[in-house]
Amino acid sequence: MKWKLFANFAEIAGEREIEIRMESVVTIEDALEDLFDQIPKLRELVMNEQGGVLNHVQVLCNGEEMRGEKFSQMALGNDDELAIIPPMSGG
């Protein structure tokens, strides 16, 4: 299973995809912790002080945004596609 990273998150990581190193990922929260262990700088750009995802950051599983109970309770499978999308601006 991999995280797909976009825009400045990919720049910080130096890659667009990061392999999850955990043998048994249980939830998206677990997968995020593994990502932050690999790239600590991402934590401050993704998480707030209370341990939740910042409002302007999207964490997706199979194209669906994960928040609240889904974030901490949804079990992941090996075929699930995870992504983190930073805020986008345009004009």
mmCIF file of the C-alpha atoms, coordinates in Angstrom:
data_MODEL
# 
_entry.id   MODEL 
# 
loop_
_atom_site.group_PDB 
_atom_site.id 
_atom_site.type_symbol 
_atom_site.label_atom_id 
_atom_site.label_alt_id 
_atom_site.label_comp_id 
_atom_site.label_asym_id 
_atom_site.label_entity_id 
_atom_site.label_seq_id 
_atom_site.pdbx_PDB_ins_code 
_atom_site.Cartn_x 
_atom_site.Cartn_y 
_atom_site.Cartn_z 
_atom_site.occupancy 
_atom_site.B_iso_or_equiv 
_atom_site.pdbx_formal_charge 
_atom_site.auth_seq_id 
_atom_site.auth_comp_id 
_atom_site.auth_asym_id 
_atom_site.auth_atom_id 
_atom_site.pdbx_PDB_model_num 
ATOM 1  C CA . MET A 1 1  ? 0.000   0.000  0.000  1.00 0.00 ? 1  MET A CA 1 
ATOM 2  C CA . LYS A 1 2  ? 1.227   3.496  -0.805 1.00 0.00 ? 2  LYS A CA 1 
ATOM 3  C CA . TRP A 1 3  ? 0.466   7.100  -0.027 1.00 0.00 ? 3  TRP A CA 1 
ATOM 4  C CA . LYS A 1 4  ? 0.115   9.374  -3.029 1.00 0.00 ? 4  LYS A CA 1 
ATOM 5  C CA . LEU A 1 5  ? 1.358   12.884 -2.283 1.00 0.00 ? 5  LEU A CA 1 
ATOM 6  C CA . PHE A 1 6  ? 0.590   16.042 -4.237 1.00 0.00 ? 6  PHE A CA 1 
ATOM 7  C CA . ALA A 1 7  ? 2.045   19.550 -4.697 1.00 0.00 ? 7  ALA A CA 1 
ATOM 8  C CA . ASN A 1 8  ? 4.209   20.768 -1.804 1.00 0.00 ? 8  ASN A CA 1 
ATOM 9  C CA . PHE A 1 9  ? 3.708   17.507 0.128  1.00 0.00 ? 9  PHE A CA 1 
ATOM 10 C CA . ALA A 1 10 ? 5.424   15.621 -2.716 1.00 0.00 ? 10 ALA A CA 1 
ATOM 11 C CA . GLU A 1 11 ? 8.165   18.257 -2.859 1.00 0.00 ? 11 GLU A CA 1 
ATOM 12 C CA . ILE A 1 12 ? 8.887   17.885 0.868  1.00 0.00 ? 12 ILE A CA 1 
ATOM 13 C CA . ALA A 1 13 ? 8.916   14.096 0.609  1.00 0.00 ? 13 ALA A CA 1 
ATOM 14 C CA . GLY A 1 14 ? 11.031  14.155 -2.545 1.00 0.00 ? 14 GLY A CA 1 
ATOM 15 C CA . GLU A 1 15 ? 8.620   11.620 -4.055 1.00 0.00 ? 15 GLU A CA 1 
ATOM 16 C CA . ARG A 1 16 ? 5.024   11.443 -5.250 1.00 0.00 ? 16 ARG A CA 1 
ATOM 17 C CA . GLU A 1 17 ? 4.473   8.002  -3.716 1.00 0.00 ? 17 GLU A CA 1 
ATOM 18 C CA . ILE A 1 18 ? 5.606   6.683  -0.341 1.00 0.00 ? 18 ILE A CA 1 
ATOM 19 C CA . GLU A 1 19 ? 5.429   2.991  0.479  1.00 0.00 ? 19 GLU A CA 1 
ATOM 20 C CA . ILE A 1 20 ? 3.804   2.157  3.808  1.00 0.00 ? 20 ILE A CA 1 
ATOM 21 C CA . ARG A 1 21 ? 6.311   0.213  5.887  1.00 0.00 ? 21 ARG A CA 1 
ATOM 22 C CA . MET A 1 22 ? 3.941   -1.243 8.472  1.00 0.00 ? 22 MET A CA 1 
ATOM 23 C CA . GLU A 1 23 ? 3.230   -4.955 8.262  1.00 0.00 ? 23 GLU A CA 1 
ATOM 24 C CA . SER A 1 24 ? -0.351  -4.591 9.443  1.00 0.00 ? 24 SER A CA 1 
ATOM 25 C CA . VAL A 1 25 ? -1.938  -1.196 8.884  1.00 0.00 ? 25 VAL A CA 1 
ATOM 26 C CA . VAL A 1 26 ? -5.242  -1.128 10.684 1.00 0.00 ? 26 VAL A CA 1 
ATOM 27 C CA . THR A 1 27 ? -6.597  2.397  10.068 1.00 0.00 ? 27 THR A CA 1 
ATOM 28 C CA . ILE A 1 28 ? -5.831  5.546  8.108  1.00 0.00 ? 28 ILE A CA 1 
ATOM 29 C CA . GLU A 1 29 ? -4.598  7.030  11.368 1.00 0.00 ? 29 GLU A CA 1 
ATOM 30 C CA . ASP A 1 30 ? -2.025  4.192  11.622 1.00 0.00 ? 30 ASP A CA 1 
ATOM 31 C CA . ALA A 1 31 ? -0.957  4.725  8.013  1.00 0.00 ? 31 ALA A CA 1 
ATOM 32 C CA . LEU A 1 32 ? -0.507  8.457  8.653  1.00 0.00 ? 32 LEU A CA 1 
ATOM 33 C CA . GLU A 1 33 ? 1.672   7.764  11.683 1.00 0.00 ? 33 GLU A CA 1 
ATOM 34 C CA . ASP A 1 34 ? 3.879   5.554  9.535  1.00 0.00 ? 34 ASP A CA 1 
ATOM 35 C CA . LEU A 1 35 ? 4.105   8.345  6.939  1.00 0.00 ? 35 LEU A CA 1 
ATOM 36 C CA . PHE A 1 36 ? 5.048   10.883 9.621  1.00 0.00 ? 36 PHE A CA 1 
ATOM 37 C CA . ASP A 1 37 ? 7.712   8.507  10.969 1.00 0.00 ? 37 ASP A CA 1 
ATOM 38 C CA . GLN A 1 38 ? 9.216   8.478  7.470  1.00 0.00 ? 38 GLN A CA 1 
ATOM 39 C CA . ILE A 1 39 ? 8.755   12.216 6.777  1.00 0.00 ? 39 ILE A CA 1 
ATOM 40 C CA . PRO A 1 40 ? 8.347   14.103 10.091 1.00 0.00 ? 40 PRO A CA 1 
ATOM 41 C CA . LYS A 1 41 ? 7.988   17.532 8.418  1.00 0.00 ? 41 LYS A CA 1 
ATOM 42 C CA . LEU A 1 42 ? 4.618   16.490 6.971  1.00 0.00 ? 42 LEU A CA 1 
ATOM 43 C CA . ARG A 1 43 ? 3.032   16.173 10.429 1.00 0.00 ? 43 ARG A CA 1 
ATOM 44 C CA . GLU A 1 44 ? 2.926   19.938 11.022 1.00 0.00 ? 44 GLU A CA 1 
ATOM 45 C CA . LEU A 1 45 ? 1.492   20.528 7.543  1.00 0.00 ? 45 LEU A CA 1 
ATOM 46 C CA . VAL A 1 46 ? -1.249  17.898 7.876  1.00 0.00 ? 46 VAL A CA 1 
ATOM 47 C CA . MET A 1 47 ? -2.241  17.740 11.565 1.00 0.00 ? 47 MET A CA 1 
ATOM 48 C CA . ASN A 1 48 ? -3.542  20.311 14.041 1.00 0.00 ? 48 ASN A CA 1 
ATOM 49 C CA . GLU A 1 49 ? -2.489  20.584 17.694 1.00 0.00 ? 49 GLU A CA 1 
ATOM 50 C CA . GLN A 1 50 ? -5.424  18.406 18.789 1.00 0.00 ? 50 GLN A CA 1 
ATOM 51 C CA . GLY A 1 51 ? -4.264  15.542 16.567 1.00 0.00 ? 51 GLY A CA 1 
ATOM 52 C CA . GLY A 1 52 ? -6.851  15.985 13.825 1.00 0.00 ? 52 GLY A CA 1 
ATOM 53 C CA . VAL A 1 53 ? -6.329  16.670 10.149 1.00 0.00 ? 53 VAL A CA 1 
ATOM 54 C CA . LEU A 1 54 ? -6.244  20.377 9.309  1.00 0.00 ? 54 LEU A CA 1 
ATOM 55 C CA . ASN A 1 55 ? -9.513  21.557 7.734  1.00 0.00 ? 55 ASN A CA 1 
ATOM 56 C CA . HIS A 1 56 ? -7.871  22.591 4.472  1.00 0.00 ? 56 HIS A CA 1 
ATOM 57 C CA . VAL A 1 57 ? -6.037  19.267 3.955  1.00 0.00 ? 57 VAL A CA 1 
ATOM 58 C CA . GLN A 1 58 ? -7.765  16.295 2.334  1.00 0.00 ? 58 GLN A CA 1 
ATOM 59 C CA . VAL A 1 59 ? -6.935  12.720 3.311  1.00 0.00 ? 59 VAL A CA 1 
ATOM 60 C CA . LEU A 1 60 ? -8.484  10.316 0.818  1.00 0.00 ? 60 LEU A CA 1 
ATOM 61 C CA . CYS A 1 61 ? -9.035  6.590  0.720  1.00 0.00 ? 61 CYS A CA 1 
ATOM 62 C CA . ASN A 1 62 ? -10.125 5.306  -2.690 1.00 0.00 ? 62 ASN A CA 1 
ATOM 63 C CA . GLY A 1 63 ? -11.102 8.847  -3.679 1.00 0.00 ? 63 GLY A CA 1 
ATOM 64 C CA . GLU A 1 64 ? -13.334 9.445  -0.633 1.00 0.00 ? 64 GLU A CA 1 
ATOM 65 C CA . GLU A 1 65 ? -12.381 12.056 1.956  1.00 0.00 ? 65 GLU A CA 1 
ATOM 66 C CA . MET A 1 66 ? -11.791 10.591 5.394  1.00 0.00 ? 66 MET A CA 1 
ATOM 67 C CA . ARG A 1 67 ? -12.782 12.570 8.502  1.00 0.00 ? 67 ARG A CA 1 
ATOM 68 C CA . GLY A 1 68 ? -14.066 11.778 11.970 1.00 0.00 ? 68 GLY A CA 1 
ATOM 69 C CA . GLU A 1 69 ? -14.837 8.140  12.735 1.00 0.00 ? 69 GLU A CA 1 
ATOM 70 C CA . LYS A 1 70 ? -13.815 6.946  9.263  1.00 0.00 ? 70 LYS A CA 1 
ATOM 71 C CA . PHE A 1 71 ? -10.351 8.377  9.861  1.00 0.00 ? 71 PHE A CA 1 
ATOM 72 C CA . SER A 1 72 ? -9.719  6.474  13.074 1.00 0.00 ? 72 SER A CA 1 
ATOM 73 C CA . GLN A 1 73 ? -11.918 3.376  12.684 1.00 0.00 ? 73 GLN A CA 1 
ATOM 74 C CA . MET A 1 74 ? -12.073 2.350  9.020  1.00 0.00 ? 74 MET A CA 1 
ATOM 75 C CA . ALA A 1 75 ? -10.016 -0.778 8.407  1.00 0.00 ? 75 ALA A CA 1 
ATOM 76 C CA . LEU A 1 76 ? -7.703  -0.665 5.397  1.00 0.00 ? 76 LEU A CA 1 
ATOM 77 C CA . GLY A 1 77 ? -7.007  -3.380 2.876  1.00 0.00 ? 77 GLY A CA 1 
ATOM 78 C CA . ASN A 1 78 ? -3.903  -3.911 0.736  1.00 0.00 ? 78 ASN A CA 1 
ATOM 79 C CA . ASP A 1 79 ? -5.683  -2.654 -2.386 1.00 0.00 ? 79 ASP A CA 1 
ATOM 80 C CA . ASP A 1 80 ? -6.843  0.641  -0.873 1.00 0.00 ? 80 ASP A CA 1 
ATOM 81 C CA . GLU A 1 81 ? -5.395  3.799  -2.433 1.00 0.00 ? 81 GLU A CA 1 
ATOM 82 C CA . LEU A 1 82 ? -4.425  6.549  0.019  1.00 0.00 ? 82 LEU A CA 1 
ATOM 83 C CA . ALA A 1 83 ? -3.730  10.181 -0.840 1.00 0.00 ? 83 ALA A CA 1 
ATOM 84 C CA . ILE A 1 84 ? -3.042  13.479 0.890  1.00 0.00 ? 84 ILE A CA 1 
ATOM 85 C CA . ILE A 1 85 ? -3.934  16.675 -0.928 1.00 0.00 ? 85 ILE A CA 1 
ATOM 86 C CA . PRO A 1 86 ? -2.785  20.084 0.334  1.00 0.00 ? 86 PRO A CA 1 
ATOM 87 C CA . PRO A 1 87 ? -4.869  23.219 -0.056 1.00 0.00 ? 87 PRO A CA 1 
ATOM 88 C CA . MET A 1 88 ? -4.997  24.397 -3.636 1.00 0.00 ? 88 MET A CA 1 
ATOM 89 C CA . SER A 1 89 ? -5.288  27.954 -4.780 1.00 0.00 ? 89 SER A CA 1 
ATOM 90 C CA . GLY A 1 90 ? -5.710  29.348 -8.201 1.00 0.00 ? 90 GLY A CA 1 
ATOM 91 C CA . GLY A 1 91 ? -6.751  32.401 -9.998 1.00 0.00 ? 91 GLY A CA 1 
# 
